[in-house]
C-alpha cells in the first residue's frame, strides 16, 4: 500500500503519495473537494508505467497535511492553493513537471502557472474551466443552482453542517455530481479520512466564502491575489478534460476559454462521465494526459 511522505514548507507540513520515484519525468496530481490524493490511485500507476514519477499531495486542510503554526490563518483562498504548490515543488526540487489538477486542484495548478510562468511543462485541468475564479463572473441560472452548496456554506446553518456533519455533507456531493452508482462505498470512506483534519472545516468554509467575496483573504497573499485577478493569460500547453454528465460544474463552463491561452490548448468532453473523471474513467484520463504530453 502506498504510504504518505511529508515535506515541510514555510506554512505547511504537506503529506504526499508517490509512485515510481525513479521516473524520468514528473507529474504532480492535485485532488479536489471533497476528495483526497487517493482519487488518483487508478491514474497514477498508468502514468508511472509510462515512465513518470508521480506525486500526489494533500491540499491544505486535508489530512494528513497540517499547518505548522497555530497562528497561521486557516485560509482556503485559491491563490494560497497555488502558492502552496509552488512551495511544495521548491522543497522537493521538482522542475517543470506536468501539473494535473481536479476541481480545487485544477484551480491550484492553474494558479501556480499564473504566478510563475514556466513552472510546468504541461497543464491539465479536470472538471474546471480556466478563468472561473472571479467573484463577479456571470453565472447561468443552471450553474447558480448547481452551486447551492456554495451559498449554503455562507450561512451559519451551512457552517454547522460542514463542521459537525462533514461526511454526510460530502457524500451528498458524491451522490449528486455524477451518474448514479459510479463509486464504491469503500472509496468514499477512504477519501473521507482526509476530511478529518483539524482545519478541514475552517479551510473549506473560508475557501467558498472568499471565492464570492463574502470574507477577506489572508493579507499574506495580497500580491498573489492581484496577479491572479483578473486571470492572466497562460503560455503553458493546456488540456482541459470535462465530464459531459458533470452536474457540479456544467461542461459549458469550461468552453470558449481559448483566448486565455497563448500556446497549445485542447479541450475534451468525456461523454457519460460526471464530476470525478479520474475516478470514473481513470484509463481515459491517463491516456489523454499521456497523449497530450508525449
Number of C-alpha atoms within 10 A of each C-alpha: 3 10 8 16 14 16 16 17 19 12 15 21 20 27 23 23 21 18 20 18 14 12 16 11 18 24 26 24 27 29 26 22 15 21 26 24 23 21 25 21 16 17 22 28 18 19 23 21 12 15 16 24 22 26 21 25 27 27 30 26 25 29 22 24 26 22 21 14 11 7 7 12 16 21 23 26 23 26 28 23 24 26 20 22 24 21 20 22 18 12 13 11 8 16 14 14 21 23 27 26 25 28 22 24 28 28 26 30 30 30 29 27 27 23 21 13 11 16 21 23 17 22 27 26 27 28 30 27 25 24 20 17 19 14 13 10 10 10 12 12 9 12 16 15 14 17 15 11 16 18 14 16 20 18 12 10 10 18 19 13 16 21 16 12 12 19 19 12 16 18 15 12 16 21 13 15 19 23 17 10 9 15 15 8 10 9 13 19 12 14 20 21 15 21 23 16 16 15 19 23 23 17 19 25 23 22 23 21 23 20 19 16 12 12 14 12 23 17 10 11 16 12 11 19 20 11 15 22 14 12 18 17 17 24 18 22 19 24 21 24 25 30 25 21 19 24 21 25 24 23 22 14 18 23 16 11 14 15 10 15 16 13 13 14 20 12 19 16 17 18 11 14 22 28 28 26 24 24 20 20 18 19 17 15 20 20 14 17 22 14 9 17 15 6
